[in-house]
């Protein structure tokens, strides 16, 4: 009887521990320079639109992440030459891009589920970032970069990614 009570108590404690662990915030995902809770939720949601590198979408959705299927970097012709400094091994990593027919003007934050270089391209040129934040310790969100975007078409290109897919969110910047 005593053994049964001990087992029941242990089971209750382990259930309580698992419940608390599931409700805990993402470890390492709390040191960003601006709020990214919505982006983290979107990046962890199974409800994302999967597109191949080079796809063109009508517009971006602030309520859904895009899963971009990447290709080995040597096989991809990006809209413009990547602005990041090349690193050893980049030729063994992945790259890709997605384009939008129309994005309304505004200040946006573009977030990536993994680490990699990001360029936002309009009118054939890379836009200057207005801010960036990232975490080497967050498994859900690698970096978020802000851009002032003009009304019109837009491409988002990524390179230097270690995996062959990456999730991207495009949302108005929020402080």
C-alpha positions in Angstrom: 0.0 0.0 0.0 2.8 2.4 0.9 4.5 1.6 -2.4 1.3 2.4 -4.3 0.9 5.7 -2.6 4.5 6.6 -3.4 4.0 5.7 -7.1 0.8 7.8 -7.2 2.5 10.8 -5.6 5.4 10.5 -8.1 3.0 10.3 -11.0 1.1 13.3 -9.8 4.4 15.3 -9.4 5.6 14.3 -12.9 2.3 15.3 -14.5 2.5 18.7 -12.7 6.1 19.1 -13.9 5.2 18.3 -17.5 2.3 20.8 -17.4 4.6 23.5 -16.1 7.3 22.7 -18.7 4.8 22.9 -21.5 3.5 26.3 -20.3 7.0 27.7 -19.8 8.2 30.3 -22.3 10.7 29.4 -25.0 14.2 29.2 -23.3 16.5 31.8 -24.6 13.7 33.7 -26.4 13.3 36.6 -24.0 16.3 38.8 -24.7 15.1 40.5 -28.0 15.2 44.2 -28.5 11.5 44.4 -29.3 8.4 42.2 -28.7 8.4 39.0 -30.7 5.8 36.8 -29.0 3.5 36.9 -32.0 6.3 36.0 -34.3 7.3 33.1 -32.1 3.7 31.8 -32.0 3.5 32.1 -35.8 6.9 30.4 -36.3 5.9 27.5 -34.1 2.4 27.1 -35.6 2.0 24.2 -38.1 -0.3 26.5 -40.0 2.1 28.1 -42.4 2.1 28.5 -46.2 4.9 26.4 -47.8 6.4 27.8 -51.0 9.4 27.0 -53.2 12.3 29.3 -53.7 11.4 31.8 -56.4 7.7 31.8 -55.6 5.7 35.0 -56.0 2.8 35.6 -53.6 0.2 38.4 -54.0 0.9 40.0 -50.6 2.3 39.2 -47.2 0.1 38.0 -44.4 0.8 39.3 -40.9 -1.2 36.3 -39.5 0.8 33.5 -40.9 4.4 32.4 -41.4 5.8 31.3 -44.7 7.8 28.1 -44.9 10.4 28.7 -47.7 11.9 25.6 -49.2 15.6 26.5 -49.9 18.1 25.1 -52.3 21.9 24.6 -52.0 23.3 28.1 -52.3 25.3 27.4 -55.6 22.0 26.5 -57.3 20.2 29.7 -56.5 20.3 33.0 -58.4 19.1 35.6 -55.9 17.3 38.8 -57.0 20.5 40.7 -56.1 23.9 39.8 -54.8 23.7 39.1 -51.1 24.9 42.1 -49.1 26.4 40.1 -46.2 30.1 39.3 -46.1 30.7 35.8 -47.4 31.8 33.3 -44.8 33.7 30.1 -45.2 31.3 27.2 -45.9 28.5 29.4 -47.3 28.7 27.3 -50.5 27.6 24.3 -48.5 24.6 26.1 -47.0 21.2 27.0 -48.4 19.6 30.0 -49.9 16.4 31.2 -51.5 13.9 34.0 -51.9 10.2 34.7 -52.1 8.6 37.7 -53.8 5.4 39.6 -53.2 3.4 41.4 -55.9 2.3 44.1 -53.5 3.2 45.1 -49.9 1.7 48.3 -48.5 4.2 51.0 -47.3 5.2 50.8 -43.7 7.8 49.9 -41.1 8.0 46.1 -41.0 9.9 43.5 -39.0 10.9 40.4 -40.9 11.7 37.4 -38.7 13.4 34.1 -39.5 13.1 30.8 -37.7 16.8 30.1 -38.1 20.0 32.0 -38.4 20.9 33.3 -41.9 21.5 36.5 -43.8 18.4 38.4 -44.9 18.1 41.0 -47.6 14.8 42.8 -48.5 14.9 44.0 -52.1 12.8 46.7 -53.7 13.4 48.3 -57.1 16.5 46.2 -57.7 18.3 47.3 -54.5 18.7 46.0 -51.0 16.9 48.1 -48.3 18.9 49.4 -45.3 17.8 47.7 -42.1 16.5 50.1 -39.4 17.2 47.7 -36.6 18.0 44.0 -35.9 17.8 41.6 -33.0 18.6 37.9 -32.6 19.5 35.2 -30.2 21.9 32.3 -30.5 19.9 30.6 -27.7 16.3 30.7 -29.1 15.4 27.5 -31.1 12.3 29.2 -32.5 13.4 32.5 -33.8 16.9 33.2 -35.1 16.7 36.9 -35.9 14.3 39.7 -36.6 15.2 42.7 -38.9 13.3 45.9 -39.4 12.9 47.7 -42.7 11.1 50.8 -44.0 9.2 49.4 -47.0 7.7 51.5 -49.9 4.4 50.6 -51.4 4.9 48.0 -54.2 6.5 44.7 -55.0 9.1 43.2 -52.7 11.5 40.2 -52.5 12.9 38.7 -49.4 16.1 36.7 -49.9 18.0 34.6 -47.4 21.4 32.9 -47.6 23.8 31.2 -45.3 21.1 29.0 -43.8 22.2 25.5 -42.5 18.9 23.8 -43.2 16.9 23.4 -46.4 13.8 25.2 -45.0 13.2 28.4 -43.1 10.1 30.0 -41.7 9.6 33.8 -42.3 7.1 36.2 -40.8 6.4 39.7 -42.4 4.6 41.9 -39.9 4.3 45.6 -39.1 6.9 46.6 -36.6 5.6 46.7 -33.0 7.3 48.2 -30.0 
